[in-house]
Amino acid sequence: MYYLLYQNDDLDNVESDILPLLKNVNYEKMLYEEKAKLNFSENDVILTYLSDDVLQEFLSEVTNGKWQLGVLPHPKMNYIALGLGIPGNLEEVVSEIIESETTHQVDLMYCNDKLVFQSVNVGEVFELVDDGKRKGFFGQLFRFLKQIRKLRDIKHRPFTIFIDDDKIIETSAMGLIAVEHSNSSLLAKKSVKTNISNDGLLHLLILSPQYIWQLVWYFLKSVLPDFLVSKNRPAFIGLMKIPSAVIKSTSKIEYTIDGEKYEADELKFRVDFQCLTMAHPMRTEEVETENPQKKSLLISNLPKGEKRNELIKRRLPWLRRATYEEFKELFVVLKENAKLTNAYLVMMVLSTLITAFGLYADSAPVIIGAMILAPLISPIVSFSMGLIRYDVVLLKTSFKTIIFGTLASLIFAAFVSLIIPLKIVTSEIDARLTPSLLDLGIAVASGIAAAFAHAKEGIAKSLAGVAIAVALVPPLVVSGIGIGWLDWNVFSGAFLLYLTNLAGIIMFGGLTFLILGFAPFKTAKRGLIYSLLIVLAVCVPLTFSFYRIKQEAEITRALEGTQFDEITLKDVRVRYGDIPTVSLKIIAPKTLPDVKLEEIKTQIEEKINQKINIEIITAIQF
């Protein structure tokens, strides 16, 4: 027998839309207010056409009944439809109930003895609960932009979670979401790997970001399609699958149940296992189980102790802040690296000597080996940390170490140039005489890598690669050779490259430490401004140098392979001075007279539209 429960206000809709769908079955319609007059048997199907509020009241009274429940979509039924997975098409739902030969049991979740169909939200959870609206890309983008505006005011509040009177964790969070199954929440859909309903467990998600960029990145990923981003649970979200829980805080807890606001001293959650019999066919996302599943606690990343207290005191920072333990380990290393020691000076001298001989021998492998020996990168990284934290002691110590290391390298490189009776600009020396913005790019990446390798103990072995990449010692040694030769061009070009590397590492190493949370922005601002001014000062000559390299490349590209009658230009090289010098090879079928060579020079000048000096090698092709 089918019984249809409805309210008097819905009589017209019942008679016009529902009763025609029940014409082939035995049914009786009755007002909701008269439900107490009937005794339902386990073979009866109770069809409800009720709003969220009324249906919630009805289910709270009649759970654990043996009869079957069929829930029909109602214009004012939103949360229950989402919670139970009821489609919005009335005809489809009635047809499913009548034609279905099986029933299934459903869990019900309670918060402070009030029935929950979708979610319980505590604190700031943004719009991480599915409201059935704005499903498209532009809707997701709108939600992303709307949520970004709220981020400045986020604060953590303390929570203590108990299970069966045992304290599980004392943590802090910006908000909590409790759902019976994952489809009730946008966040749970992305965080919970299984879609098992009816397992006797609720999902408690603890939203505990430690800095704002974590949230920004998560919101940005939520806008993108699922196939473009990882579906794993974000690290800042704790997940508990449990049959019951009690949550306490230091003050009254404001929360919502299916959109309705409440306030309480504590929250008590429980799940009644398979207490409601549904006449609907089972949805694909539901997996019925005979026995409750085991609980799980994924809460290792939640803030505790000092970190928890720090997050409660003030608003959420934009960038990560490292813990005291992380500070302690890193500062021990950096302070040790900043000290001027005999071992440091010995290694600087040895690496200088090896580099100098490698430069004279024009041997790249020897120079690379010397780069690995050079300890100069370590005090520079210490200096960058001292700059952003404005640690005067660390700044003074590391600055002294850098200066002494630099002077030692210049002195011994100059000494080598005096005892070797050769004044030859090898290709390895020449490669360090014309720094450009490209070298600054290398220094920037190396500074980031050096700071990151110091901050992350597991990748400290990469420092040798950083030392090779940034190549601090070779340009310093070339500068010393320039001093020994009394050659200003050699000294100035190579020393500019050294300063470029130094400035890039200091600024972007410091910026990396800031992003990793080892300094608050207010403290780091002054140091970053100083290092930025140094980088900008270095960028001025580098920009001219880069422009010159660009012009050389354009001339080379314009002339390489060019043909004038039977003459072909090959192996074009350009050296810039007041007037550029172009070196090239001319391939011709016969020896060319001086007049023809003058004509070729004129044709080249017309092609590149500027005056040049020219060096020509003639090759006869026959």
C-alpha positions as CSV (number, residue, x, y, z in Angstrom):
1,M,0.0,0.0,0.0
2,Y,1.2,3.5,-0.8
3,Y,0.5,6.4,1.5
4,L,1.1,10.0,0.2
5,L,1.8,12.6,2.9
6,Y,1.5,16.2,2.0
7,Q,0.4,19.5,3.5
8,N,-2.8,21.4,2.7
9,D,-0.9,24.2,0.9
10,D,0.3,21.7,-1.7
11,L,-3.1,20.1,-2.5
12,D,-3.3,21.6,-5.9
13,N,0.1,20.3,-6.9
14,V,-0.6,16.9,-5.5
15,E,-3.8,16.5,-7.5
16,S,-2.4,17.9,-10.7
17,D,1.1,16.4,-10.7
18,I,1.3,13.4,-8.4
19,L,-2.0,11.6,-8.3
20,P,-2.0,10.9,-12.1
21,L,1.3,9.1,-11.6
22,L,-0.2,6.8,-9.0
23,K,-3.3,5.7,-11.0
24,N,-2.0,2.2,-11.4
25,V,-1.2,1.5,-7.8
26,N,-3.2,1.3,-4.6
27,Y,-2.7,4.5,-2.6
28,E,-4.2,6.7,0.0
29,K,-3.4,10.4,0.4
30,M,-3.4,12.0,3.7
31,L,-2.5,15.3,5.3
32,Y,0.8,15.4,7.2
33,E,-1.0,16.6,10.3
34,E,-3.1,13.4,10.4
35,K,-0.2,11.0,10.1
36,A,-0.5,9.8,13.7
37,K,-3.9,8.2,12.9
38,L,-2.3,5.4,10.8
39,N,-0.2,2.5,11.7
40,F,2.2,1.6,8.9
41,S,3.3,-2.0,8.2
42,E,6.7,-3.0,6.8
43,N,5.2,-3.6,3.4
44,D,3.8,-0.1,3.2
45,V,5.6,2.7,1.2
46,I,5.3,6.2,2.6
47,L,5.5,8.8,-0.1
48,T,6.4,12.3,1.2
49,Y,5.8,15.5,-0.7
50,L,7.1,17.8,2.0
51,S,9.5,20.7,2.4
52,D,12.9,20.4,4.1
53,D,11.7,21.6,7.5
54,V,8.6,19.4,7.7
55,L,10.4,16.3,6.3
56,Q,13.2,16.7,8.7
57,E,10.7,16.8,11.6
58,F,8.9,13.7,10.2
59,L,12.1,11.6,9.9
60,S,13.3,12.5,13.4
61,E,10.1,11.0,14.7
62,V,9.9,7.8,12.7
63,T,13.4,6.5,12.1
64,N,13.9,2.8,12.8
65,G,10.4,2.2,11.4
66,K,10.0,-1.1,9.4
67,W,8.1,0.6,6.6
68,Q,9.6,2.0,3.4
69,L,10.1,5.7,2.6
70,G,9.8,7.3,-0.8
71,V,10.8,10.9,-0.9
72,L,9.3,13.0,-3.8
73,P,11.0,16.2,-4.9
74,H,9.3,19.3,-3.5
75,P,9.9,23.0,-4.5
76,K,11.1,23.7,-0.9
77,M,13.2,20.6,-0.5
78,N,16.8,21.4,-1.3
79,Y,19.2,20.0,1.4
80,I,17.4,16.7,1.8
81,A,17.3,16.1,-1.9
82,L,21.1,16.7,-2.1
83,G,21.7,14.6,1.0
84,L,19.7,11.6,-0.1
85,G,20.4,11.9,-3.8
86,I,16.8,12.5,-4.9
87,P,16.5,13.6,-8.5
88,G,14.5,16.7,-9.3
89,N,12.2,15.1,-11.9
90,L,9.0,14.1,-10.1
91,E,7.8,11.6,-12.8
92,E,11.2,9.9,-12.8
93,V,11.2,9.5,-9.0
94,V,7.7,8.1,-8.8
95,S,8.4,5.7,-11.6
96,E,11.6,4.5,-9.8
97,I,9.8,3.9,-6.5
98,I,7.0,2.0,-8.1
99,E,9.1,-0.2,-10.4
100,S,11.9,-0.9,-7.9
101,E,11.7,-4.3,-6.3
102,T,14.5,-3.8,-3.8
103,T,15.0,-1.4,-0.9
104,H,18.2,-0.3,0.9
105,Q,19.2,1.0,4.3
106,V,20.4,4.5,4.8
107,D,22.5,6.0,7.6
108,L,21.4,9.2,9.3
109,M,23.8,11.7,10.9
110,Y,22.9,13.9,13.9
111,C,24.6,17.0,15.3
112,N,23.4,17.9,18.8
113,D,20.5,15.5,18.3
114,K,19.4,17.4,15.2
115,L,19.1,15.5,11.9
116,V,21.7,16.5,9.2
117,F,21.1,15.8,5.6
118,Q,23.8,17.7,3.9
119,S,26.5,19.2,6.1
120,V,27.4,20.9,9.4
121,N,29.6,23.9,8.9
122,V,31.7,25.6,11.6
123,G,33.6,28.8,11.1
124,E,34.8,30.0,7.7
125,V,34.3,27.3,5.1
126,F,33.7,29.7,2.2
127,E,31.5,28.0,-0.4
128,L,32.9,24.5,-0.1
129,V,29.4,23.0,0.4
130,D,27.5,22.1,-2.8
131,D,24.4,24.3,-3.2
132,G,23.6,22.9,-6.6
133,K,24.2,26.2,-8.3
134,R,26.9,27.7,-10.5
135,K,28.2,24.5,-11.9
136,G,29.9,25.8,-15.0
137,F,33.4,27.2,-15.5
138,F,32.4,30.8,-15.2
139,G,30.3,30.0,-12.1
140,Q,33.4,28.4,-10.5
141,L,35.5,31.4,-11.5
142,F,32.9,33.8,-10.0
143,R,33.1,31.8,-6.7
144,F,36.9,31.9,-6.8
145,L,37.0,35.7,-7.2
146,K,34.3,36.2,-4.5
147,Q,36.2,34.0,-2.0
148,I,39.6,35.8,-2.6
149,R,38.1,39.0,-1.2
150,K,37.5,37.3,2.2
151,L,41.0,36.0,2.7
152,R,42.4,39.1,4.6
153,D,40.2,38.5,7.6
154,I,40.8,34.8,8.2
155,K,41.8,33.7,11.7
156,H,42.2,30.3,13.3
157,R,40.2,29.3,16.4
158,P,41.1,26.5,18.8
159,F,39.3,23.1,18.7
160,T,39.6,20.0,20.7
161,I,38.2,16.8,19.3
162,F,37.1,13.8,21.4
163,I,36.1,10.3,20.3
164,D,34.5,8.1,23.0
165,D,35.7,10.5,25.7
166,D,39.4,10.2,24.5
167,K,41.1,13.4,23.4
168,I,42.2,12.8,19.8
169,I,43.8,16.2,19.0
170,E,44.0,19.7,20.2
171,T,44.4,21.9,17.1
172,S,43.3,25.1,15.4
173,A,41.4,25.6,12.2
174,M,39.5,28.3,10.2
175,G,36.6,26.0,9.9
176,L,35.1,22.4,10.0
177,I,32.8,20.6,7.7
178,A,31.0,17.4,8.8
179,V,29.1,15.3,6.2
180,E,27.7,11.8,6.2
181,H,28.9,11.1,2.7
182,S,31.3,12.8,0.3
183,N,28.8,14.0,-2.3
184,S,27.4,16.5,0.3
185,S,30.4,18.8,-0.1
186,L,32.5,20.1,-2.9
187,L,35.5,19.8,-0.7
188,A,34.7,16.3,0.4
189,K,34.3,15.2,-3.2
190,K,37.9,16.2,-3.9
191,S,39.3,15.0,-0.5
192,V,37.5,11.7,0.1
193,K,38.6,8.9,-2.2
194,T,35.7,6.5,-1.5
195,N,32.0,7.3,-2.0
196,I,30.7,4.8,0.5
197,S,27.5,6.0,2.2
198,N,25.7,3.8,4.8
199,D,28.9,2.6,6.5
200,G,28.2,4.0,9.9
201,L,30.8,6.7,9.6
202,L,30.7,10.5,9.2
203,H,33.4,12.5,7.5
204,L,34.9,15.4,9.5
205,L,37.0,17.7,7.4
206,I,39.3,20.1,9.4
207,L,40.3,23.2,7.3
208,S,43.6,24.4,8.7
209,P,45.6,26.4,6.2
210,Q,48.7,27.9,7.7
211,Y,49.0,30.7,5.1
212,I,46.8,32.4,2.6
213,W,48.6,31.3,-0.5
214,Q,47.6,27.7,0.3
215,L,44.0,28.7,0.0
216,V,44.5,30.8,-3.1
217,W,46.2,27.9,-4.8
218,Y,43.5,25.5,-3.8
219,F,40.7,27.8,-5.0
220,L,42.5,28.3,-8.3
221,K,42.8,24.5,-8.8
222,S,39.1,24.1,-7.9
223,V,38.3,26.3,-11.0
224,L,40.2,24.0,-13.3
225,P,38.7,20.8,-14.7
226,D,39.5,17.7,-12.7
227,F,41.6,16.1,-15.4
228,L,44.1,19.0,-15.2
229,V,44.8,18.8,-11.4
230,S,45.4,16.3,-8.8
231,K,42.4,14.9,-6.9
232,N,44.3,14.2,-3.8
233,R,43.3,15.8,-0.5
234,P,45.1,19.1,0.1
235,A,47.8,18.9,2.8
236,F,46.1,21.6,5.0
237,I,42.9,19.6,5.4
238,G,42.6,17.0,8.1
239,L,40.1,14.1,7.5
240,M,38.5,11.9,10.1
241,K,36.1,9.0,9.3
242,I,34.4,8.2,12.6
243,P,31.1,7.0,14.0
244,S,30.9,9.8,16.5
245,A,32.7,12.8,17.9
246,V,32.6,15.7,20.4
247,I,34.1,19.0,19.4
248,K,34.9,21.7,22.0
249,S,36.4,25.2,21.8
250,T,37.3,28.0,24.2
251,S,34.1,29.9,23.5
252,K,30.6,29.2,22.1
253,I,30.6,27.6,18.7
254,E,28.5,29.1,15.9
255,Y,27.6,26.6,13.3
256,T,25.0,25.8,10.6
257,I,23.1,22.6,9.9
258,D,21.8,22.5,6.3
259,G,21.9,26.3,6.2
260,E,20.2,27.0,9.5
261,K,22.3,28.9,12.1
262,Y,22.8,27.6,15.7
263,E,25.1,28.2,18.6
264,A,26.3,25.8,21.3
265,D,29.1,25.2,23.8
266,E,30.1,21.9,22.1
267,L,29.1,19.8,19.1
268,K,28.1,16.2,19.5
269,F,28.0,14.1,16.3
270,R,26.7,10.6,15.8
271,V,25.7,8.3,13.0
272,D,22.8,5.9,13.3
273,F,23.8,2.9,11.2
274,Q,21.3,2.0,8.5
275,C,18.3,3.2,10.4
276,L,16.1,4.2,7.5
277,T,14.6,2.0,4.8
278,M,14.4,3.7,1.4
279,A,12.1,2.5,-1.4
280,H,14.3,4.2,-4.0
281,P,16.7,2.2,-6.1
282,M,20.3,2.4,-4.9
283,R,22.4,5.2,-6.5
284,T,25.7,4.3,-8.2
285,E,27.7,6.4,-5.7
286,E,26.3,4.4,-2.8
287,V,27.8,1.1,-1.7
288,E,25.7,-0.7,0.9
289,T,27.7,-2.7,3.5
290,E,26.6,-5.2,6.1
291,N,29.0,-4.0,8.8
292,P,30.3,-0.6,9.7
293,Q,33.8,0.3,8.3
294,K,36.9,1.0,10.3
295,K,37.5,4.6,11.3
296,S,40.5,6.5,10.0
297,L,42.3,9.6,11.2
298,L,44.4,11.6,8.7
299,I,45.4,14.5,10.9
300,S,49.2,14.5,11.0
301,N,49.5,17.8,9.2
302,L,47.2,19.8,11.5
303,P,48.9,22.5,13.6
304,K,49.7,21.6,17.2
305,G,51.7,23.1,20.0
306,E,53.6,26.3,19.2
307,K,52.3,26.4,15.6
308,R,48.7,26.2,16.8
309,N,49.2,29.0,19.4
310,E,50.8,31.2,16.7
311,L,47.9,30.7,14.3
312,I,45.3,31.5,17.0
313,K,46.9,34.8,18.0
314,R,46.8,36.7,14.7
315,R,45.3,36.7,11.2
316,L,46.5,34.2,8.7
317,P,49.7,35.4,7.0
318,W,50.0,35.6,3.3
319,L,53.2,33.5,3.2
320,R,54.3,30.5,5.1
321,R,56.0,30.9,8.5
322,A,58.5,28.3,9.5
323,T,58.3,26.6,12.9
324,Y,60.9,27.2,15.7
325,E,62.3,23.7,15.0
326,E,62.9,24.6,11.3
327,F,64.4,27.9,12.3
328,K,66.7,26.3,14.8
329,E,68.2,23.7,12.5
330,L,68.7,26.1,9.6
331,F,70.2,28.9,11.7
332,V,72.8,26.6,13.2
333,V,74.0,25.7,9.7
334,L,73.9,29.3,8.4
335,K,75.8,30.8,11.4
336,E,78.4,28.1,11.0
337,N,78.7,28.8,7.3
338,A,79.1,32.5,7.9
339,K,82.2,32.1,10.0
340,L,85.7,32.9,8.7
341,T,87.8,29.8,9.3
342,N,91.2,28.6,8.2
343,A,89.6,25.8,6.3
344,Y,87.5,28.3,4.4
345,L,90.5,30.4,3.4
346,V,92.5,27.3,2.4
347,M,89.7,26.0,0.2
348,M,89.3,29.4,-1.4
349,V,93.1,29.6,-2.2
350,L,93.1,26.0,-3.6
351,S,90.0,26.5,-5.7
352,T,91.5,29.8,-7.0
353,L,94.8,28.2,-8.0
354,I,93.1,25.3,-9.7
355,T,90.7,27.7,-11.6
356,A,93.6,29.9,-12.7
357,F,95.6,27.0,-14.1
358,G,92.4,25.7,-15.8
359,L,91.8,29.1,-17.4
360,Y,95.3,29.2,-18.7
361,A,95.0,25.6,-20.0
362,D,91.6,26.5,-21.5
363,S,90.2,23.3,-19.7
364,A,86.6,23.4,-18.8
365,P,86.7,20.1,-16.7
366,V,89.4,21.6,-14.5
367,I,87.4,24.8,-13.9
368,I,84.3,22.8,-13.1
369,G,86.3,20.8,-10.5
370,A,87.5,24.0,-8.9
371,M,83.9,25.3,-8.7
372,I,82.9,22.4,-6.6
373,L,85.8,23.0,-4.2
374,A,85.0,26.7,-3.7
375,P,83.1,27.4,-0.4
376,L,82.1,30.9,-1.4
377,I,78.4,30.1,-1.9
378,S,77.8,29.3,1.8
379,P,78.5,32.7,3.4
380,I,76.6,34.4,0.6
381,V,73.5,32.4,1.4
382,S,74.0,33.2,5.1
383,F,74.3,36.9,4.1
384,S,71.0,36.7,2.2
385,M,69.3,35.3,5.3
386,G,70.8,38.0,7.5
387,L,69.6,40.6,5.1
388,I,65.9,39.6,5.1
389,R,65.9,39.0,8.9
390,Y,68.0,42.1,9.6
391,D,70.3,40.0,11.7
392,V,73.2,42.3,12.3
393,V,75.5,39.7,13.7
394,L,74.9,37.3,10.8
395,L,75.3,40.1,8.3
396,K,78.6,41.3,9.8
397,T,80.0,37.7,10.1
398,S,79.1,36.6,6.6
399,F,80.1,39.9,5.0
400,K,83.6,39.7,6.5
401,T,83.9,36.1,5.3
402,I,82.8,37.1,1.7
403,I,85.2,40.0,1.6
404,F,88.2,38.0,2.9
405,G,87.4,35.2,0.4
406,T,87.1,37.6,-2.5
407,L,90.4,39.3,-1.6
408,A,92.2,36.0,-1.2
409,S,91.0,34.9,-4.6
410,L,92.0,38.2,-6.3
411,I,95.5,38.2,-4.7
412,F,96.4,34.6,-5.5
413,A,94.9,34.9,-9.1
414,A,97.0,38.0,-9.6
415,F,100.1,36.1,-8.2
416,V,99.5,33.2,-10.7
417,S,99.3,35.7,-13.6
418,L,102.6,37.2,-12.6
419,I,104.5,33.9,-12.4
420,I,103.1,32.5,-15.6
421,P,104.8,34.4,-18.5
422,L,101.7,34.2,-20.8
423,K,99.3,36.9,-21.6
424,I,96.8,35.0,-23.7
425,V,93.0,35.5,-23.5
426,T,91.9,31.9,-23.9
427,S,88.3,31.1,-24.8
428,E,87.5,30.3,-21.1
429,I,88.8,33.7,-20.0
430,D,87.1,35.5,-22.9
431,A,83.8,33.8,-22.0
432,R,83.8,35.7,-18.7
433,L,84.5,39.2,-20.0
434,T,81.1,40.1,-21.4
435,P,78.4,39.4,-18.8
436,S,74.8,40.2,-19.8
437,L,71.3,39.8,-18.4
438,L,71.5,36.1,-19.3
439,D,74.1,35.7,-16.5
440,L,71.8,37.5,-14.1
441,G,69.1,35.0,-15.0
442,I,71.5,32.2,-14.1
443,A,72.3,33.9,-10.8
444,V,68.6,34.3,-10.0
445,A,67.9,30.7,-10.5
446,S,71.1,29.7,-8.6
447,G,70.1,31.9,-5.6
448,I,66.7,30.3,-5.4
449,A,68.3,26.8,-5.6
450,A,71.0,27.6,-3.0
451,A,68.4,28.9,-0.5
452,F,66.1,26.0,-1.1
453,A,68.9,23.5,-0.7
454,H,69.9,25.0,2.6
455,A,66.3,25.1,3.9
456,K,65.5,21.5,2.8
457,E,67.9,19.1,4.4
458,G,67.1,16.3,2.1
459,I,68.3,18.1,-1.0
460,A,71.5,19.7,0.5
461,K,73.5,17.5,-1.8
462,S,72.4,19.6,-4.7
463,L,74.7,22.5,-3.5
464,A,77.6,21.2,-5.6
465,G,75.3,21.6,-8.7
466,V,74.4,25.1,-7.5
467,A,78.1,26.0,-7.2
468,I,78.8,24.8,-10.7
469,A,75.7,26.6,-12.1
470,V,76.5,30.0,-10.6
471,A,80.3,29.8,-11.1
472,L,81.4,32.4,-8.6
473,V,85.1,31.7,-8.5
474,P,86.0,31.7,-12.3
475,P,85.0,35.3,-12.9
476,L,86.7,36.3,-9.7
477,V,89.9,34.6,-10.8
478,V,89.8,36.2,-14.2
479,S,89.5,39.6,-12.4
480,G,92.6,38.7,-10.4
481,I,94.4,37.8,-13.7
482,G,93.3,41.2,-15.1
483,I,94.9,42.9,-12.0
484,G,98.2,41.0,-12.7
485,W,98.1,41.9,-16.4
486,L,97.1,45.5,-15.5
487,D,94.3,45.1,-18.0
488,W,91.2,47.1,-17.0
489,N,88.9,45.5,-19.6
490,V,89.7,42.0,-18.3
491,F,89.3,43.1,-14.7
492,S,86.1,45.1,-15.1
493,G,84.3,42.7,-17.3
494,A,85.0,39.6,-15.1
495,F,84.4,41.5,-11.8
496,L,81.0,42.7,-13.2
497,L,80.1,39.1,-13.8
498,Y,81.1,38.2,-10.2
499,L,79.0,41.1,-8.8
500,T,76.1,40.0,-11.0
501,N,76.2,36.5,-9.5
502,L,76.7,37.9,-6.0
503,A,73.7,40.3,-6.3
504,G,71.4,37.7,-7.8
505,I,72.1,35.1,-5.2
506,I,71.7,37.5,-2.3
507,M,68.4,39.0,-3.5
508,F,66.7,35.9,-4.7
509,G,68.1,33.6,-2.0
510,G,66.6,36.0,0.5
511,L,63.3,36.1,-1.4
512,T,63.2,32.3,-1.3
513,F,63.8,32.3,2.4
514,L,60.9,34.8,2.7
515,I,58.5,32.6,0.7
516,L,59.6,29.5,2.7
517,G,58.5,31.3,5.9
518,F,61.9,32.1,7.5
519,A,61.2,35.9,7.8
520,P,58.1,38.1,8.2
521,F,57.6,40.5,5.3
522,K,57.9,43.6,7.5
523,T,61.4,42.6,8.6
524,A,62.4,41.4,5.1
525,K,61.2,44.5,3.3
526,R,64.2,46.7,4.1
527,G,66.7,44.0,3.1
528,L,64.9,43.2,-0.1
529,I,64.9,46.9,-1.0
530,Y,68.7,47.2,-0.5
531,S,69.4,44.0,-2.5
532,L,67.0,45.2,-5.3
533,L,69.0,48.5,-5.5
534,I,72.2,46.5,-5.9
535,V,70.6,44.3,-8.6
536,L,69.3,47.4,-10.5
537,A,72.7,49.0,-10.4
538,V,74.3,45.9,-11.8
539,C,71.5,45.6,-14.5
540,V,72.5,48.9,-16.1
541,P,75.8,47.7,-17.6
542,L,74.3,44.3,-18.2
543,T,71.6,45.8,-20.2
544,F,74.1,47.5,-22.5
545,S,76.0,44.3,-22.8
546,F,72.9,42.3,-23.6
547,Y,72.0,44.8,-26.3
548,R,75.4,44.5,-27.8
549,I,75.2,40.7,-27.8
550,K,71.8,41.1,-29.5
551,Q,73.3,43.3,-32.2
552,E,76.2,40.9,-32.7
553,A,73.7,38.1,-33.2
554,E,71.7,40.1,-35.7
555,I,74.8,41.0,-37.7
556,T,75.9,37.3,-37.7
557,R,72.5,36.1,-38.7
558,A,72.2,38.7,-41.5
559,L,75.6,37.8,-43.0
560,E,76.1,34.1,-42.4
561,G,75.6,32.3,-45.8
562,T,75.0,35.5,-47.7
563,Q,76.0,35.4,-51.4
564,F,77.4,38.2,-53.5
565,D,77.5,36.9,-57.1
566,E,79.8,33.8,-56.9
567,I,81.1,34.7,-53.4
568,T,79.7,33.2,-50.2
569,L,80.2,34.5,-46.6
570,K,80.9,31.9,-43.9
571,D,82.1,31.6,-40.2
572,V,80.9,35.2,-39.4
573,R,82.1,36.5,-36.0
574,V,81.5,40.0,-34.6
575,R,83.6,41.9,-32.0
576,Y,82.1,45.2,-30.7
577,G,84.2,48.3,-30.2
578,D,83.7,51.9,-31.2
579,I,83.3,50.5,-34.7
580,P,82.3,46.8,-34.8
581,T,84.9,44.4,-36.3
582,V,83.5,41.6,-38.5
583,S,85.6,38.5,-39.0
584,L,84.5,36.1,-41.8
585,K,85.6,33.7,-44.4
586,I,85.0,34.4,-48.1
587,I,84.6,31.3,-50.4
588,A,85.2,32.3,-54.0
589,P,86.1,30.4,-57.2
590,K,89.4,32.4,-57.6
591,T,91.7,34.8,-55.8
592,L,90.0,38.2,-55.3
593,P,91.8,41.5,-55.9
594,D,91.8,44.3,-53.3
595,V,89.2,46.3,-55.2
596,K,86.8,43.4,-55.0
597,L,87.4,43.0,-51.3
598,E,86.6,46.7,-50.8
599,E,83.4,46.2,-52.9
600,I,82.4,43.3,-50.6
601,K,83.0,45.5,-47.5
602,T,80.8,48.2,-49.0
603,Q,78.0,45.6,-49.8
604,I,78.2,44.3,-46.2
605,E,77.9,47.8,-44.7
606,E,74.9,48.5,-46.9
607,K,73.3,45.2,-45.8
608,I,73.6,45.8,-42.1
609,N,73.3,49.6,-42.4
610,Q,76.4,50.5,-40.3
611,K,80.1,51.1,-40.7
612,I,82.4,48.2,-39.8
613,N,86.1,47.1,-39.8
614,I,86.5,43.8,-41.5
615,E,88.9,40.8,-41.2
616,I,88.7,38.5,-44.2
617,I,90.0,35.0,-44.8
618,T,89.8,33.9,-48.4
619,A,89.1,30.3,-49.5
620,I,89.3,29.1,-53.1
621,Q,86.6,26.6,-54.1
622,F,87.2,24.7,-57.3
